[in-house]
Amino acid sequence: MKPARTGRRGTRAARCCIWGLAGATVLGAATAPLQAAQFIGVAWDSLNSPVYRFDAAGGPVTLVGYSGFPGLNSLASAPGERFYSLATYPDHSLLVEVDLNTGVAAPVVPLSVIGIRGLAITTDGVFYGTLGSGRLIEIDPLSGATHTVLQTPYTAMQGLTAWPGGLLYSWDIVAGLVMIDPVAGLAADVNPQVGGFSDIQSLALDSGGLLLGGRNGLYHIDVNTGVATAIGTVGPLDLRGIELAPEPGTLLFALAGTAGLLLRRWRS
């Protein structure tokens, strides 16, 4: 099934971005309570990656089903509550769409690029991926074409997620939390004093506006300080992609307006 593209970025106008985060409070993330929302996770398997449902409050982990594809290493939600991942093969990657009811994935389009570690989709339908070389790429979900948006110095980036307003966050297992502005072409370590670790392989935005990271453990990550605080565990699943599951009445990007104002301040 081909994804329905909802838009593209505007003209890449030259913009500046202020990366001084020490005095900024992003979306009240340091004080907002964690929501017991349901999440979808894909786990790494060299033959047939499983899909799980869980919550961040320590509830049961449920196997939804098996994707039918090897090496799912990411998960991202697109407008219209459609969920995508990337299957890993020796000589290419394959963009797939995951059915949240069965876990079964359907092929969308092959990509010539291999080694994509993270996938994120913005609210206007732009697909981004991170590579182990530190590259941020944009992916055309119709043709499978890719091009480099930014070469960063962060060569251990794993998870990637889109933040309301146009920013991206990635988790580098050495550097820790990295903030990326794909329009301005800038990337920065949120806090050079706080490093990363390998038990975060994926990132997602919680319904309460918090950044969640996980692999076998689950962590709340403060986007102002880069500090990851353990909040629970899902067991030895080796999750490589997590996303907030759609719920009736849930608005994933409820704080987009606030984030947009903050982003404009950074770019002014």
C-alpha positions as CSV (number, residue, x, y, z in Angstrom):
1,M,0.0,0.0,0.0
2,K,1.3,3.4,-1.0
3,P,1.4,6.0,1.7
4,A,-0.8,9.1,1.2
5,R,1.6,12.0,1.3
6,T,0.0,15.0,3.0
7,G,2.5,17.6,2.1
8,R,6.1,18.7,1.8
9,R,8.3,21.2,3.6
10,G,8.2,24.7,2.5
11,T,11.1,26.5,0.9
12,R,14.3,25.9,2.7
13,A,14.8,29.5,3.7
14,A,18.0,30.4,5.5
15,R,17.2,30.3,9.2
16,C,19.2,30.6,12.4
17,C,18.5,28.4,15.4
18,I,19.4,29.3,19.0
19,W,20.6,26.2,20.7
20,G,21.0,27.6,24.2
21,L,18.7,25.2,26.1
22,A,19.9,25.7,29.6
23,G,17.2,28.3,30.5
24,A,14.4,27.0,28.3
25,T,11.6,24.8,29.4
26,V,10.2,22.7,26.5
27,L,6.5,22.0,26.7
28,G,6.7,21.6,30.5
29,A,8.4,18.3,30.0
30,A,10.2,18.3,33.4
31,T,7.0,18.6,35.4
32,A,4.2,17.0,33.4
33,P,2.9,13.6,34.7
34,L,3.6,10.5,32.6
35,Q,0.5,9.2,31.0
36,A,-0.4,5.5,31.1
37,A,-1.0,5.5,27.4
38,Q,-0.8,2.5,25.1
39,F,2.3,2.1,22.9
40,I,3.1,-0.1,19.9
41,G,6.6,-1.5,19.7
42,V,8.5,-3.5,17.0
43,A,11.3,-5.7,18.1
44,W,14.4,-6.8,16.3
45,D,14.4,-10.4,14.8
46,S,16.6,-11.5,12.0
47,L,13.8,-13.5,10.4
48,N,10.4,-12.2,11.5
49,S,10.1,-9.2,13.7
50,P,7.3,-9.2,16.3
51,V,4.9,-6.4,17.2
52,Y,3.9,-5.6,20.7
53,R,1.4,-3.4,22.6
54,F,2.3,-2.1,26.1
55,D,1.9,0.8,28.4
56,A,4.5,3.0,30.1
57,A,3.0,2.4,33.6
58,G,4.2,-1.2,34.0
59,G,1.1,-2.9,32.5
60,P,1.2,-6.2,30.7
61,V,3.0,-6.6,27.4
62,T,0.9,-8.1,24.7
63,L,2.1,-9.8,21.5
64,V,0.0,-8.3,18.6
65,G,1.5,-10.5,16.0
66,Y,4.4,-11.0,13.6
67,S,5.3,-8.6,10.9
68,G,6.4,-11.1,8.3
69,F,9.6,-9.1,7.7
70,P,13.1,-9.3,9.1
71,G,15.1,-6.8,11.1
72,L,12.5,-4.1,11.9
73,N,14.7,-1.4,13.3
74,S,12.3,1.6,13.7
75,L,8.7,2.7,13.9
76,A,7.0,6.0,13.0
77,S,3.4,7.2,12.8
78,A,2.2,9.2,9.8
79,P,-0.8,11.5,9.5
80,G,-4.0,9.5,9.3
81,E,-2.8,7.0,12.0
82,R,-0.7,5.0,9.7
83,F,2.5,3.3,11.0
84,Y,5.7,2.6,9.1
85,S,8.9,0.7,9.7
86,L,12.0,-0.4,7.8
87,A,12.9,-4.0,7.2
88,T,16.6,-4.7,7.0
89,Y,18.2,-6.8,4.3
90,P,21.9,-7.3,3.4
91,D,21.7,-5.1,0.3
92,H,18.7,-2.8,0.8
93,S,16.0,-1.6,3.1
94,L,12.3,-1.9,2.6
95,L,9.7,0.6,3.9
96,V,6.7,-1.3,5.2
97,E,3.3,-0.3,6.7
98,V,2.4,-2.1,10.0
99,D,-1.2,-3.1,10.7
100,L,-1.7,-2.3,14.4
101,N,-4.5,-4.9,14.8
102,T,-2.6,-7.9,13.5
103,G,1.1,-6.8,13.5
104,V,1.4,-7.9,9.9
105,A,3.3,-5.5,7.7
106,A,2.8,-4.7,4.0
107,P,5.6,-3.7,1.7
108,V,5.5,-0.1,0.5
109,V,8.8,0.6,-1.4
110,P,12.4,-0.6,-1.4
111,L,15.3,1.8,-0.6
112,S,18.8,1.4,-1.8
113,V,20.1,2.8,1.5
114,I,21.0,0.2,4.1
115,G,21.7,0.6,7.8
116,I,18.8,3.0,8.6
117,R,18.6,3.1,12.4
118,G,15.7,5.5,13.1
119,L,12.6,6.7,11.3
120,A,10.4,9.7,12.0
121,I,7.5,11.3,10.1
122,T,6.5,14.9,10.6
123,T,3.0,16.2,10.8
124,D,3.2,17.3,7.2
125,G,4.2,13.9,6.0
126,V,8.0,14.2,5.6
127,F,9.9,11.0,6.2
128,Y,13.3,11.2,7.9
129,G,15.8,8.5,8.7
130,T,19.1,8.3,10.6
131,L,22.1,6.3,9.5
132,G,25.0,4.9,11.6
133,S,27.3,7.3,9.7
134,G,25.6,10.2,11.4
135,R,23.6,11.2,8.3
136,L,20.1,12.5,8.5
137,I,18.3,11.6,5.3
138,E,14.9,12.4,3.8
139,I,13.0,9.5,2.3
140,D,10.4,9.7,-0.5
141,P,7.8,7.1,0.4
142,L,6.5,6.9,-3.1
143,S,9.7,6.3,-5.0
144,G,12.1,5.1,-2.3
145,A,14.6,7.9,-3.3
146,T,16.6,9.4,-0.5
147,H,18.9,12.4,-0.1
148,T,21.1,13.7,2.7
149,V,19.6,16.5,4.7
150,L,22.5,16.9,7.2
151,Q,25.7,15.2,8.1
152,T,26.0,15.2,11.9
153,P,29.0,14.3,14.1
154,Y,26.8,11.9,16.0
155,T,27.6,8.4,14.6
156,A,25.8,6.3,17.1
157,M,22.3,7.6,16.6
158,Q,19.5,5.1,17.0
159,G,16.0,6.2,17.8
160,L,14.4,9.1,16.0
161,T,11.2,10.9,16.6
162,A,9.4,14.0,15.3
163,W,8.6,16.7,17.8
164,P,5.6,19.1,17.3
165,G,6.7,22.2,15.4
166,G,9.3,20.7,13.1
167,L,12.2,19.6,15.4
168,L,13.5,16.0,15.5
169,Y,15.1,14.2,18.5
170,S,17.5,11.3,18.2
171,W,19.2,9.2,20.8
172,D,22.9,8.6,20.3
173,I,24.1,5.8,22.5
174,V,27.4,7.7,23.1
175,A,26.4,11.3,23.2
176,G,22.8,11.0,24.5
177,L,19.9,13.1,23.4
178,V,20.5,15.0,20.2
179,M,18.1,17.8,18.9
180,I,18.0,18.3,15.1
181,D,16.5,21.1,13.1
182,P,16.2,19.7,9.6
183,V,15.1,23.0,8.0
184,A,18.0,25.0,9.5
185,G,20.4,22.1,9.0
186,L,21.6,22.0,12.6
187,A,22.1,19.3,15.1
188,A,23.2,19.7,18.8
189,D,23.9,17.5,21.8
190,V,21.2,18.7,24.3
191,N,23.6,18.3,27.2
192,P,27.2,17.4,26.6
193,Q,27.6,16.6,30.3
194,V,25.1,13.7,30.0
195,G,26.1,10.8,27.8
196,G,24.0,8.0,26.2
197,F,23.7,4.2,26.7
198,S,22.5,1.3,24.6
199,D,19.2,0.5,26.4
200,I,17.5,3.3,24.5
201,Q,17.1,2.3,20.8
202,S,13.8,4.1,20.1
203,L,12.0,7.3,20.9
204,A,8.4,8.3,21.0
205,L,6.2,11.2,22.1
206,D,3.8,10.4,25.0
207,S,0.2,11.7,25.0
208,G,1.2,14.0,27.8
209,G,3.9,15.6,25.7
210,L,6.8,13.7,27.3
211,L,9.7,12.1,25.4
212,L,9.9,8.3,26.0
213,G,12.8,6.1,25.2
214,G,13.2,2.3,25.3
215,R,14.6,-1.0,24.4
216,N,14.2,-3.4,27.2
217,G,13.7,-0.7,29.8
218,L,11.5,2.4,29.5
219,Y,12.8,5.9,30.2
220,H,11.4,9.4,30.5
221,I,13.9,11.7,28.8
222,D,14.0,15.3,29.8
223,V,14.4,17.3,26.6
224,N,15.9,20.3,28.5
225,T,18.7,18.3,30.3
226,G,19.0,15.1,28.3
227,V,18.7,13.1,31.5
228,A,17.0,9.7,31.1
229,T,15.0,8.4,34.1
230,A,14.0,4.7,34.3
231,I,10.3,4.3,34.7
232,G,9.7,0.6,34.0
233,T,10.6,-2.4,31.8
234,V,9.0,-4.4,29.1
235,G,11.4,-7.4,29.5
236,P,14.0,-8.7,27.1
237,L,12.1,-7.7,24.0
238,D,14.8,-5.7,22.2
239,L,12.4,-3.0,21.0
240,R,13.8,-1.0,18.1
241,G,10.8,1.2,17.4
242,I,8.0,2.5,19.7
243,E,5.1,4.8,18.9
244,L,2.0,6.0,20.8
245,A,-0.9,3.8,19.8
246,P,-4.0,5.7,18.6
247,E,-6.8,5.9,21.1
248,P,-10.3,7.4,20.8
249,G,-10.1,11.1,21.5
250,T,-6.3,11.1,21.8
251,L,-4.6,13.9,20.0
252,L,-0.9,13.0,19.5
253,F,0.2,16.5,18.8
254,A,-2.1,18.5,21.2
255,L,0.8,20.8,22.1
256,A,1.8,21.6,18.5
257,G,0.9,25.2,18.8
258,T,3.0,25.7,21.9
259,A,5.9,23.9,20.3
260,G,5.6,26.0,17.2
261,L,5.9,29.2,19.2
262,L,9.0,27.8,20.9
263,L,10.5,26.7,17.6
264,R,10.0,30.2,16.1
265,R,11.8,31.7,19.1
266,W,14.7,29.3,18.5
267,R,14.8,30.2,14.8
268,S,14.4,34.0,15.2
